[in-house]
Amino acid sequence: MRYRFVIVVSIFLSTQIAAQQYTQFVDPFLGTGGHGHVYPGATVPFGMVQLSPDNGVEGWDWCSGYHYSSNTIAGFSHTHLSGTGIGDWCDISVLPLTDTNQIRQKKILIPFQHQDEKAKPGYYQVKLSNQIVAELTATDRIGYHRYTFPQEKGWIQFDMGFAINWDQPTAGYLQLIDSFTLVGYRYSTGWAKGQKVYFAAHFNQPIKNIIFRNDSLHATTQAIGKNVKAVLEFNPAKTVEFAVALSGVSTEKALKEIQAQVNIDFDQRTRLAEKRWEAELEKIKIDTTDKQQAIRFYTALYRTCLAPVISNDADGQYKTYDNKNRSFSNGVNKYTIFSQWDVFRALNPLFTITQPDRYRDMLNSMLAFYEDNGLLPVWDISTWEANTMTGYHSVPILADAILKDIKGFDIYRAYEAMKKSANQQQRGTPEYIKYGYLPQDKHGWSVTITLEYAFDDWCIAQVAKKLGRTQDYEIYSKRALSYKNLFDTSSGFFRAKTSDGKFKEPFDPLLSEHGFEGQYIEGTAWQHSFFVPHDVEGFAQLHGGKDKLIQKIDELFSASSVLHGEDVSIDVTGLIGQYAHGNEPSHHIIYLYTQLGRPDKAAKWIKVVADSMYKNGPDGLTGNDDCGQMSAWYIWSALGMYPLNPASGEYTFGVPLISKAVLELPGNKKLNITVKKVKGSNQNGIASIQWNGKDIPVKSISHTELLKGGKLVYQVYE
């Protein structure tokens, strides 16, 4: 498929990217094809509004509402998920029309060509086949629209019934307040079982006529029902601009947001959105002679700022899953979209460096979820617990924050919540505690859950130690060794056991079972048999020593890539042997080489993965970006390190992919990274590392040391 890069980069990269030009290296279309599941539309960092086109097509690859393989647009909706494996949201759909003959259709699909699309951070534009030019931009809670029509007459459709994939509307409402203002809401069920989104729209010219549709057409000032539309007529309508404010509480709150920003200036909002993105991207300044690498890096950094998203109104109010109003303090934001199984690995540790202020709000949002729902979030979407994926990985996120001494949240309340998650009476936890592993005849995905619960328990143990809770430290340290109970010495894999203590037979390390009856979630025994980030030495001993474990990782990369089974997981992508970079369980494995004393092997495979799994263009991502986790792996790896154990406060070295970088650190400090090439016969990776002028081992560096700021110099073999 022909692809036209839409952000023109005209500057010459010699050795440095000039200041205030980082947005030019972001391609919002990167990953919109393949299995990336990302959207190209307009948003600001962590904003409530993600204003983006929807193709109107069902299917797994349309989880974000948009996929580059499609050439139709069904509307521009205001909420979108970035890189997820389940589809939801796409709320408050807006579509410009040149006539009203189509509004009786349940779904209108207008063709377009990709060469007529443009996008940059905070801005999206497309020319539709009906010759309407659509432009979108956003602030935190408001989506701004500008439509240029081919004639002096046009219509704008608001569709509360629009839905794709898992999401379905349950109620909708539209009301004309005055000739400039439309309000409404959309209730839906799907991944989020009872989502409610309220809006208010204000136009730059009066509405000449309005047609409401539910089951029948009628002209009144309001409509209510499961599938309601309103078609607004503007005449003359050469250009129509309007703002759509969102609220999770009420239409009144949405109106208040609009009134605070009633002077609509589309171009000004576009510039302000771009300015906000510049501020995020310039937190990491890289030097490179490779323009394509700059695009990959800054697009990845951009994607790390798309989730979680603000869910409260400007006054701090938000609505819980059970329809109760709650409030955060003024100036503090409540966040949603916590994809914990994915992001605890690399994205959240990155936040501790790049988002020190926002991160406190995110941590407090997790604790607010605990107060509202009784447990920490597993997968929080619109304040609802989706219970998607395994483990209870709010625990390592909170543990990491506590152990790094991040301030601004109640660590004792966090510790209480962590223990409650670890001892909940669901998700196989009682059986795991009883047997020392989760029996497969009691609960599916038993191997993955056992390994992940063991890691989460280790995290609780470390916090217990920090807080002086000796008894808890002993209990959870013992539980953290539960992973050993499923290791099969004869095969070198972690295998499922039944409640009688016997391994489940037959065993096939290439078997992939996507459903709940599987032993490993979204993968095979190969991909899940290396998740012991908290006890690498003990893990190596199970294999018979470090050399034997290194040999096992070697076999991972050389194994057959053929997957067995009748229900092979679609998430297993980006295969090198049985290493699957398109899904999260594999992301840390390469860095085990460094911990085991073979950083040269780590360097080899990091380069292979970076070059083959991160490319430019729509098919540039090998798997779901998963709310920024896939992108976070690239950012860390480009800088030469990775949080192998994401709650340890240690960053394991790999090999840098850039020549120089400057990171803005909390406390107005800087981390300067420099890469020097040295000769080495048949050598891979890092020859030596200096930290502030002193040689350090080629193994890891602590978060505490990095935050002091200074100079990190890699000497890398050519």
LOMARKOL-302075 format. One line per field, with one value per residue (C-alpha): residue number from 1; x negated, y, z negated. Coordinates in nm, 2 decimals. Each point is the difference from the previous one (the first is absolute). Example, Ala and Ser with C-alpha at 12.3 -4.5 7.8 and 13.67 -1.06 7.14 Angstrom:
BEGIN
n = [1;2]
px = [-1.23;-0.14]
py = [-0.45;0.34]
pz = [-0.78;0.07]
This chain:
BEGIN
n = [1;2;3;4;5;6;7;8;9;10;11;12;13;14;15;16;17;18;19;20;21;22;23;24;25;26;27;28;29;30;31;32;33;34;35;36;37;38;39;40;41;42;43;44;45;46;47;48;49;50;51;52;53;54;55;56;57;58;59;60;61;62;63;64;65;66;67;68;69;70;71;72;73;74;75;76;77;78;79;80;81;82;83;84;85;86;87;88;89;90;91;92;93;94;95;96;97;98;99;100;101;102;103;104;105;106;107;108;109;110;111;112;113;114;115;116;117;118;119;120;121;122;123;124;125;126;127;128;129;130;131;132;133;134;135;136;137;138;139;140;141;142;143;144;145;146;147;148;149;150;151;152;153;154;155;156;157;158;159;160;161;162;163;164;165;166;167;168;169;170;171;172;173;174;175;176;177;178;179;180;181;182;183;184;185;186;187;188;189;190;191;192;193;194;195;196;197;198;199;200;201;202;203;204;205;206;207;208;209;210;211;212;213;214;215;216;217;218;219;220;221;222;223;224;225;226;227;228;229;230;231;232;233;234;235;236;237;238;239;240;241;242;243;244;245;246;247;248;249;250;251;252;253;254;255;256;257;258;259;260;261;262;263;264;265;266;267;268;269;270;271;272;273;274;275;276;277;278;279;280;281;282;283;284;285;286;287;288;289;290;291;292;293;294;295;296;297;298;299;300;301;302;303;304;305;306;307;308;309;310;311;312;313;314;315;316;317;318;319;320;321;322;323;324;325;326;327;328;329;330;331;332;333;334;335;336;337;338;339;340;341;342;343;344;345;346;347;348;349;350;351;352;353;354;355;356;357;358;359;360;361;362;363;364;365;366;367;368;369;370;371;372;373;374;375;376;377;378;379;380;381;382;383;384;385;386;387;388;389;390;391;392;393;394;395;396;397;398;399;400;401;402;403;404;405;406;407;408;409;410;411;412;413;414;415;416;417;418;419;420;421;422;423;424;425;426;427;428;429;430;431;432;433;434;435;436;437;438;439;440;441;442;443;444;445;446;447;448;449;450;451;452;453;454;455;456;457;458;459;460;461;462;463;464;465;466;467;468;469;470;471;472;473;474;475;476;477;478;479;480;481;482;483;484;485;486;487;488;489;490;491;492;493;494;495;496;497;498;499;500;501;502;503;504;505;506;507;508;509;510;511;512;513;514;515;516;517;518;519;520;521;522;523;524;525;526;527;528;529;530;531;532;533;534;535;536;537;538;539;540;541;542;543;544;545;546;547;548;549;550;551;552;553;554;555;556;557;558;559;560;561;562;563;564;565;566;567;568;569;570;571;572;573;574;575;576;577;578;579;580;581;582;583;584;585;586;587;588;589;590;591;592;593;594;595;596;597;598;599;600;601;602;603;604;605;606;607;608;609;610;611;612;613;614;615;616;617;618;619;620;621;622;623;624;625;626;627;628;629;630;631;632;633;634;635;636;637;638;639;640;641;642;643;644;645;646;647;648;649;650;651;652;653;654;655;656;657;658;659;660;661;662;663;664;665;666;667;668;669;670;671;672;673;674;675;676;677;678;679;680;681;682;683;684;685;686;687;688;689;690;691;692;693;694;695;696;697;698;699;700;701;702;703;704;705;706;707;708;709;710;711;712;713;714;715;716;717;718]
px = [0.00;-0.13;-0.09;-0.07;-0.18;0.21;-0.23;-0.25;-0.34;-0.21;-0.28;-0.34;-0.11;-0.37;-0.08;0.28;0.37;0.07;0.20;0.38;0.02;0.06;0.37;-0.12;-0.14;0.32;0.20;0.35;0.06;-0.29;0.17;0.35;-0.05;-0.10;0.09;-0.11;0.36;-0.08;0.20;-0.13;0.23;-0.04;-0.07;-0.22;-0.22;0.22;0.31;0.36;0.07;-0.15;0.17;-0.06;0.16;0.18;0.02;0.33;-0.15;0.03;-0.30;-0.30;-0.22;0.25;-0.02;-0.10;0.29;-0.25;-0.22;-0.21;0.13;0.35;0.09;0.33;0.09;0.32;-0.06;-0.24;0.06;-0.15;-0.14;-0.24;-0.22;-0.36;-0.15;0.24;0.10;0.37;0.21;0.22;0.07;0.04;0.26;0.18;-0.04;0.01;0.02;0.03;0.24;0.09;0.36;0.24;0.10;-0.23;0.11;0.26;-0.30;-0.11;-0.37;-0.12;-0.33;-0.17;-0.31;-0.33;-0.36;-0.30;-0.19;0.27;-0.08;-0.24;-0.08;-0.24;0.02;0.32;0.13;0.17;0.13;0.17;0.18;0.30;0.14;0.29;-0.27;0.05;-0.33;0.01;-0.25;-0.03;-0.19;0.05;-0.07;0.03;0.38;0.11;-0.02;-0.01;0.14;-0.03;0.18;-0.03;0.28;-0.01;0.32;0.18;0.21;-0.09;0.11;-0.16;0.12;-0.03;0.05;0.04;0.07;-0.33;-0.19;-0.25;-0.14;0.07;0.18;0.38;0.22;0.25;0.15;-0.05;0.12;-0.02;0.14;-0.02;-0.06;-0.01;-0.09;-0.37;0.00;0.07;-0.03;0.04;-0.13;-0.09;0.03;-0.15;-0.11;-0.29;-0.34;0.11;0.34;0.17;-0.19;0.16;-0.13;0.16;-0.07;0.08;-0.07;-0.02;-0.01;-0.15;0.32;0.37;0.17;0.26;0.18;-0.03;0.14;0.01;0.02;0.08;0.23;0.17;-0.09;0.14;-0.08;0.00;-0.26;-0.10;-0.02;-0.05;-0.06;-0.25;-0.11;0.06;-0.14;0.02;-0.07;-0.08;0.04;-0.22;0.06;-0.23;-0.24;-0.32;-0.19;0.15;-0.20;0.11;-0.12;0.12;-0.07;0.02;0.10;0.03;0.25;0.27;0.09;0.00;-0.37;-0.07;0.18;-0.21;-0.32;0.12;0.09;-0.35;-0.14;0.28;-0.23;-0.07;-0.33;-0.08;-0.35;-0.09;0.11;-0.21;-0.31;0.06;0.04;-0.32;-0.18;0.11;-0.13;-0.33;-0.03;0.04;-0.23;-0.29;-0.03;-0.23;-0.22;-0.18;-0.28;0.01;-0.10;0.29;0.32;0.20;-0.14;0.11;0.36;0.00;-0.13;0.23;0.30;-0.06;-0.05;0.33;0.18;-0.12;0.21;0.34;0.10;0.12;0.24;0.18;0.34;0.11;0.16;-0.20;0.14;-0.12;0.33;0.03;0.26;-0.07;0.10;0.31;0.11;-0.12;-0.16;-0.35;-0.24;-0.38;-0.15;-0.01;-0.30;-0.04;0.11;0.17;-0.12;0.14;-0.12;-0.24;-0.12;-0.20;-0.10;-0.17;-0.14;-0.15;-0.29;-0.15;0.25;0.05;-0.37;-0.05;0.27;-0.21;-0.25;0.20;0.33;-0.09;0.29;0.27;-0.11;0.11;0.35;-0.01;-0.10;0.27;0.25;-0.09;0.06;0.33;0.10;-0.08;0.23;0.28;-0.03;-0.15;-0.31;-0.28;0.06;-0.09;0.12;0.19;0.21;0.24;-0.03;0.13;-0.21;-0.03;-0.20;-0.19;-0.33;-0.18;-0.18;0.08;-0.26;0.10;-0.22;-0.34;0.10;0.07;-0.30;-0.23;0.13;-0.04;-0.35;-0.10;0.13;0.24;0.20;0.36;0.20;0.09;-0.26;0.17;0.34;-0.18;-0.16;0.34;0.15;-0.29;0.05;0.38;-0.06;-0.25;0.26;0.32;0.25;0.01;-0.22;-0.15;-0.17;0.13;-0.11;-0.34;-0.05;0.12;-0.21;-0.30;0.10;0.32;0.13;0.11;0.31;0.11;-0.07;-0.11;-0.33;-0.14;-0.37;0.01;0.19;-0.23;-0.31;0.16;0.15;-0.35;-0.15;0.28;-0.06;-0.37;0.10;0.21;-0.28;-0.24;0.25;0.06;-0.38;-0.01;0.29;-0.14;0.27;-0.22;0.27;0.15;-0.35;-0.05;0.34;-0.02;-0.36;0.09;0.30;-0.24;-0.18;0.32;-0.12;-0.23;0.29;0.09;-0.35;-0.06;-0.37;0.03;0.13;-0.13;0.35;0.25;0.29;0.36;0.07;0.33;0.12;-0.15;-0.35;-0.05;-0.10;0.27;-0.05;-0.06;-0.24;-0.08;-0.21;0.13;0.37;0.19;0.35;0.16;0.30;0.03;-0.07;-0.35;-0.30;-0.17;0.17;-0.06;-0.30;-0.19;-0.21;-0.30;0.11;0.12;-0.29;-0.23;0.21;-0.20;-0.13;-0.03;-0.22;-0.23;-0.27;0.26;0.15;-0.34;-0.06;0.32;-0.16;-0.33;-0.19;-0.03;-0.15;0.29;0.25;-0.19;0.01;0.38;0.05;-0.22;0.24;0.30;-0.13;-0.09;0.32;0.26;0.24;0.29;0.28;0.21;0.37;0.35;0.03;-0.33;-0.02;0.01;-0.21;-0.31;-0.17;-0.35;-0.16;-0.37;0.00;0.23;-0.09;0.32;-0.07;0.36;0.12;-0.12;-0.11;-0.32;-0.10;-0.25;-0.15;-0.29;-0.12;-0.04;-0.32;-0.16;0.10;-0.15;-0.33;0.05;0.08;-0.14;0.29;0.24;-0.15;0.04;0.37;0.09;-0.13;0.18;0.33;-0.04;-0.07;0.26;0.29;0.00;0.03;0.15;0.33;0.34;-0.13;-0.28;0.10;-0.02;0.28;0.25;-0.16;0.20;0.04;-0.37;-0.18;-0.13;-0.12;-0.15;-0.22;-0.15;-0.06;-0.18;-0.20;-0.10;-0.15;-0.19;0.18;0.33;0.18;-0.03;0.15;0.24;0.02;-0.36;-0.11;-0.28;-0.04;-0.18;-0.23;0.04;-0.15;0.09;0.16;-0.07;-0.33;0.09;0.30;0.09;0.28;0.18;0.01;0.22;-0.15;-0.13;-0.29;-0.12;-0.13;-0.25;-0.05;-0.29;-0.10;-0.35;-0.11;-0.30;-0.17;0.07;-0.07;0.32;0.14;0.36;0.15;-0.15;-0.38;0.02;0.22;-0.10;0.24;-0.12;-0.35;-0.03;0.02;0.30;0.09;0.19;0.30;0.23;0.04;0.24;0.28;-0.14;-0.33;0.16;0.21;-0.31;-0.07;-0.33;-0.18;0.05;-0.26;0.03;-0.29;0.15;-0.17;0.03]
py = [0.00;0.34;0.21;0.37;0.14;0.29;0.20;0.18;0.01;0.24;0.07;-0.17;-0.22;0.03;-0.08;0.16;0.06;0.37;0.11;0.05;-0.24;-0.34;-0.02;-0.01;-0.35;-0.14;-0.21;-0.07;-0.25;-0.22;-0.32;0.08;-0.30;-0.36;-0.08;0.33;0.10;0.37;0.30;0.30;0.27;0.31;0.00;0.17;-0.19;-0.23;0.20;-0.11;0.07;-0.21;0.14;-0.24;-0.16;-0.33;-0.22;-0.16;-0.35;-0.28;-0.22;-0.05;0.23;0.28;0.01;0.37;0.07;0.05;-0.23;0.12;-0.28;0.17;0.29;0.10;0.24;-0.05;0.30;0.18;-0.11;0.15;-0.30;-0.27;-0.27;-0.01;-0.34;-0.22;-0.35;0.06;0.27;0.25;0.37;0.20;0.22;0.31;-0.06;0.30;-0.01;0.29;-0.06;0.17;-0.12;-0.18;-0.29;-0.23;0.06;-0.29;-0.24;-0.16;0.07;0.25;-0.08;0.28;-0.10;0.18;-0.05;-0.02;0.26;0.24;-0.05;0.20;-0.03;0.13;0.01;0.18;0.02;-0.21;0.09;-0.19;0.08;-0.23;-0.12;0.24;0.28;0.10;0.08;-0.11;0.14;-0.10;0.12;-0.03;0.12;-0.22;-0.01;0.16;-0.12;0.28;-0.06;0.20;-0.11;0.17;-0.09;0.01;0.21;0.26;-0.25;-0.29;-0.23;-0.14;-0.33;-0.10;-0.37;-0.15;-0.34;-0.05;-0.30;-0.26;-0.32;-0.07;0.32;0.05;0.30;-0.03;0.35;0.33;0.35;0.32;0.34;0.34;0.26;0.30;0.07;-0.04;-0.28;-0.38;-0.22;-0.37;-0.33;-0.35;-0.30;-0.33;-0.34;-0.20;-0.04;0.27;-0.13;0.32;0.29;0.35;0.29;0.34;0.28;0.36;0.14;0.37;0.12;0.32;0.07;-0.06;-0.33;0.06;-0.33;-0.33;-0.34;-0.26;-0.37;-0.30;-0.26;0.27;0.35;0.29;0.36;0.10;0.15;-0.33;-0.38;-0.29;-0.37;-0.27;0.12;0.37;0.23;0.37;0.16;0.38;0.22;0.30;0.26;0.16;-0.28;0.04;-0.05;-0.12;0.00;-0.13;-0.13;-0.32;-0.02;-0.34;-0.08;-0.32;0.16;0.20;0.22;0.30;-0.07;-0.03;0.34;0.16;-0.12;0.14;0.34;0.02;-0.02;0.15;0.19;-0.27;0.06;-0.31;0.10;0.12;-0.32;-0.20;0.21;-0.05;-0.38;-0.01;0.21;-0.25;-0.29;0.18;0.04;-0.38;-0.10;0.23;-0.19;-0.23;0.16;-0.24;0.06;-0.21;0.01;-0.24;0.18;-0.33;-0.09;0.35;-0.07;-0.34;0.14;0.31;-0.19;-0.25;0.27;0.16;-0.33;-0.03;0.32;-0.13;-0.20;0.01;0.28;0.27;-0.11;0.28;0.34;0.32;0.04;-0.35;-0.18;-0.35;-0.27;-0.35;-0.33;-0.01;0.35;0.19;0.34;0.03;0.29;0.05;0.31;0.30;-0.03;-0.38;-0.22;-0.34;-0.24;-0.31;-0.26;-0.19;-0.30;-0.13;-0.34;0.18;0.32;-0.10;-0.15;0.32;0.28;0.07;-0.01;0.25;0.23;0.02;0.19;0.18;0.07;0.08;0.24;-0.19;-0.33;0.10;0.06;-0.34;-0.17;0.18;-0.10;-0.37;0.05;0.18;-0.30;-0.22;0.21;-0.01;-0.36;-0.18;-0.12;0.16;0.01;-0.29;0.17;0.33;0.13;0.29;-0.08;-0.36;-0.31;-0.19;-0.28;-0.06;-0.19;-0.17;0.11;0.30;0.23;0.32;-0.15;0.03;0.35;0.12;-0.20;0.17;0.34;-0.07;-0.15;0.30;0.24;0.17;0.25;0.12;-0.32;-0.20;-0.28;-0.17;0.00;-0.13;-0.28;-0.10;-0.01;-0.21;-0.26;-0.01;-0.07;-0.28;-0.16;0.05;-0.28;-0.02;-0.03;-0.32;0.16;-0.23;-0.31;0.16;0.06;-0.35;-0.20;0.22;0.01;0.04;-0.35;-0.01;-0.21;0.29;0.30;0.07;0.17;-0.16;0.02;0.37;0.09;-0.19;0.17;0.34;-0.04;-0.10;0.32;0.21;-0.16;0.09;0.36;0.00;-0.16;0.28;0.27;-0.19;0.00;0.38;0.06;-0.22;-0.27;-0.29;-0.27;0.11;0.00;-0.36;-0.11;0.17;-0.09;-0.37;0.05;0.16;-0.33;-0.18;0.02;-0.29;-0.23;-0.02;-0.05;-0.32;-0.09;-0.26;0.25;0.33;0.16;0.12;-0.24;-0.03;-0.23;-0.13;0.01;-0.34;0.14;-0.17;0.17;0.03;-0.23;0.00;0.29;0.20;0.31;0.13;-0.03;0.33;0.01;0.34;-0.09;-0.02;-0.37;0.06;-0.04;0.32;0.32;0.13;-0.22;-0.32;-0.16;0.15;0.36;-0.04;-0.21;0.29;0.22;0.00;0.36;0.01;-0.30;-0.04;-0.19;-0.24;-0.05;-0.08;-0.26;-0.18;-0.04;-0.12;0.33;0.32;-0.17;-0.24;0.28;0.20;-0.31;-0.02;0.36;-0.08;-0.28;0.24;0.20;-0.31;-0.20;-0.05;0.29;-0.24;0.01;-0.30;-0.02;0.06;0.34;0.17;0.34;0.29;0.20;-0.21;0.21;0.12;-0.34;-0.07;-0.37;-0.01;0.35;0.20;0.38;0.08;-0.09;0.10;-0.32;0.00;0.36;-0.06;-0.32;0.14;0.20;-0.32;-0.06;0.31;-0.11;-0.34;0.14;0.01;0.36;-0.08;-0.23;0.26;0.26;-0.24;-0.06;0.35;0.13;-0.28;0.08;0.38;-0.03;-0.26;0.07;0.38;0.15;0.31;0.00;-0.13;-0.36;0.12;-0.18;-0.38;-0.02;0.20;0.31;-0.08;0.35;0.08;-0.31;-0.10;0.36;0.02;-0.31;0.19;0.32;-0.19;-0.21;0.29;0.16;-0.32;-0.14;-0.17;-0.06;-0.38;-0.02;0.30;0.04;-0.04;0.36;-0.15;0.05;-0.28;0.10;-0.12;0.21;0.36;0.06;0.37;0.20;0.26;0.09;0.25;-0.09;0.26;-0.14;0.09;0.28;0.19;-0.25;-0.15;-0.34;0.03;-0.32;-0.03;-0.30;-0.05;-0.26;-0.22;-0.27;-0.36;-0.32;-0.20;0.19;0.10;0.25;0.22;0.00;0.22;0.25;0.31;0.17;0.35;-0.09;-0.33;-0.35;-0.20;-0.36;-0.08;-0.13;0.27;0.34;0.11;0.25;0.18;0.05;0.11;0.26;0.17;0.10;-0.01;-0.16;-0.36;-0.09;-0.33;-0.14;-0.22;-0.24;0.09]
pz = [0.00;0.10;-0.30;0.00;-0.30;-0.11;-0.22;0.22;-0.16;0.20;-0.25;0.04;-0.28;-0.03;-0.36;-0.20;0.02;-0.04;-0.30;0.04;0.29;-0.17;0.11;0.36;-0.07;-0.13;0.25;-0.14;0.28;-0.11;-0.13;0.13;0.23;-0.09;-0.36;-0.16;-0.09;-0.04;0.13;0.20;-0.13;-0.22;-0.37;-0.26;-0.25;-0.22;0.11;-0.05;0.36;0.28;0.31;0.29;0.31;-0.02;0.31;-0.11;0.04;-0.25;-0.10;-0.22;0.20;-0.04;-0.38;0.02;0.24;0.29;0.22;0.29;0.22;0.01;0.22;-0.15;-0.28;-0.21;-0.22;-0.23;-0.36;-0.31;-0.20;0.12;-0.15;0.10;0.09;-0.20;0.09;-0.07;0.17;-0.19;-0.02;0.33;-0.18;0.13;0.38;0.23;0.38;0.25;0.29;0.33;-0.01;-0.24;0.22;-0.19;-0.35;0.01;0.03;-0.32;0.09;0.27;0.16;0.20;0.21;-0.02;0.13;-0.23;0.21;-0.11;-0.38;-0.21;-0.37;-0.26;-0.38;-0.09;0.35;0.27;0.35;0.28;0.32;0.05;0.33;-0.03;0.00;-0.36;-0.17;-0.37;-0.25;-0.37;-0.30;-0.38;-0.35;-0.31;-0.01;0.33;0.36;0.27;0.34;0.33;0.31;0.33;0.24;0.38;0.01;-0.21;-0.17;-0.23;-0.28;-0.31;-0.14;-0.37;-0.04;-0.35;0.13;0.19;-0.14;0.11;-0.14;-0.37;-0.06;0.03;-0.09;-0.28;0.00;0.18;-0.03;0.21;-0.07;0.17;-0.27;0.23;0.37;-0.09;-0.25;0.00;-0.31;-0.05;-0.14;0.11;-0.23;0.11;-0.11;0.12;-0.14;-0.24;-0.12;-0.08;0.16;0.01;0.21;0.00;0.24;0.10;0.35;0.08;0.36;0.16;0.19;-0.06;0.08;0.27;-0.04;-0.19;0.07;-0.28;0.07;-0.21;0.14;0.21;0.12;-0.19;-0.04;-0.37;-0.23;-0.15;0.04;-0.23;0.07;0.05;0.35;0.04;0.26;0.07;0.33;-0.02;0.30;0.06;0.27;0.11;-0.10;0.19;-0.33;-0.32;-0.32;-0.34;-0.33;-0.17;-0.37;-0.19;-0.35;-0.19;-0.24;0.18;0.29;-0.23;-0.08;0.38;0.05;-0.27;0.17;0.33;-0.16;-0.14;0.35;0.21;0.24;0.25;0.19;0.18;0.12;-0.34;-0.16;0.25;-0.09;-0.37;0.05;0.19;-0.27;-0.26;0.20;0.05;-0.38;-0.04;0.28;-0.09;-0.34;0.19;0.27;0.22;0.25;0.31;0.36;0.09;0.07;0.00;-0.34;-0.13;0.13;-0.17;-0.33;-0.03;0.12;-0.27;-0.26;0.13;-0.05;-0.36;-0.07;0.12;-0.30;-0.27;0.07;-0.21;-0.12;-0.23;0.08;-0.05;-0.35;-0.10;0.02;0.15;0.00;-0.14;0.16;-0.23;0.10;-0.31;0.03;-0.14;0.00;0.01;-0.14;0.23;0.24;-0.05;0.29;-0.03;0.27;0.17;0.25;-0.22;0.22;-0.29;0.15;0.28;-0.14;-0.33;0.19;0.16;0.04;-0.37;-0.09;0.29;-0.16;-0.32;0.21;0.27;-0.19;-0.37;-0.05;0.19;-0.15;-0.35;0.14;0.17;-0.32;-0.19;0.27;-0.06;-0.37;0.08;0.21;-0.30;-0.22;0.25;0.11;-0.30;0.19;0.19;0.38;0.22;0.32;-0.08;0.29;-0.08;-0.37;0.07;-0.07;0.32;-0.18;0.32;-0.01;-0.29;-0.32;-0.22;0.15;-0.17;-0.27;0.18;0.12;-0.36;-0.14;0.25;-0.10;-0.37;0.04;0.21;-0.27;0.22;-0.21;0.01;-0.07;-0.31;0.00;-0.30;0.17;0.31;-0.20;-0.14;0.35;0.13;-0.27;0.06;0.37;-0.09;-0.23;0.20;0.02;0.38;0.30;-0.13;-0.29;-0.28;0.19;0.07;-0.37;-0.10;0.25;0.04;0.37;0.19;0.11;0.36;-0.10;-0.22;0.23;0.35;0.10;-0.31;0.09;0.10;-0.31;-0.24;0.14;0.00;-0.35;-0.12;0.14;-0.15;-0.33;0.02;0.05;-0.31;-0.20;0.10;-0.11;-0.32;-0.06;0.06;-0.24;-0.27;0.03;-0.08;-0.01;0.33;0.15;-0.09;0.12;0.34;0.05;-0.04;0.24;0.25;0.04;0.11;0.36;-0.08;-0.06;0.37;0.14;0.19;-0.02;0.28;0.26;-0.14;0.02;-0.25;0.04;-0.13;-0.29;-0.12;-0.36;-0.06;0.06;0.34;0.32;0.25;0.30;0.29;0.02;0.32;-0.04;0.33;-0.10;0.00;-0.15;0.01;-0.22;-0.38;0.01;0.11;-0.23;0.11;0.09;0.35;0.06;-0.03;-0.26;0.18;-0.05;-0.36;-0.14;-0.05;-0.23;-0.32;0.00;-0.38;-0.05;0.30;-0.20;-0.15;0.35;0.14;-0.27;0.11;0.34;-0.14;0.00;0.20;0.30;0.03;-0.02;0.27;0.21;-0.05;0.11;0.31;0.07;-0.03;0.30;0.20;-0.06;0.26;0.05;0.08;-0.25;-0.08;-0.10;0.13;-0.18;0.06;-0.17;0.25;-0.24;0.06;0.26;0.08;-0.03;0.01;-0.08;-0.29;-0.12;0.07;-0.02;0.11;-0.35;-0.34;-0.17;0.22;-0.05;-0.29;0.12;0.21;-0.30;-0.20;0.20;-0.16;-0.35;0.07;0.12;0.37;0.10;0.35;0.07;-0.13;0.23;0.30;-0.05;-0.10;0.33;0.19;-0.18;0.04;0.37;0.09;-0.24;0.00;0.35;0.15;0.18;-0.09;-0.05;-0.22;-0.32;-0.02;-0.26;-0.21;-0.15;-0.31;-0.14;0.06;-0.13;0.34;0.05;-0.34;0.07;0.30;-0.20;-0.28;0.24;0.22;-0.32;-0.07;-0.30;-0.11;-0.33;0.01;-0.35;0.02;-0.38;-0.08;0.07;0.22;0.37;0.18;0.28;0.36;0.28;0.10;0.34;0.00;0.00;-0.26;-0.22;-0.27;-0.24;-0.22;-0.35;-0.30;-0.20;0.30;0.05;0.32;0.11;0.29;0.20;0.24;0.22;0.12;0.25;-0.07;0.21;-0.09;0.19;0.02;-0.30;-0.06;-0.24;-0.27;-0.06;-0.31;-0.18;-0.20;-0.24;-0.09;0.10;-0.18;0.15;-0.11;0.08;0.32;-0.18;-0.14;-0.15;-0.27;0.03;-0.30;0.18;0.32;-0.17;-0.14;0.36;0.18;0.29;0.11;0.26;0.20;0.18;0.27;0.23;0.37]
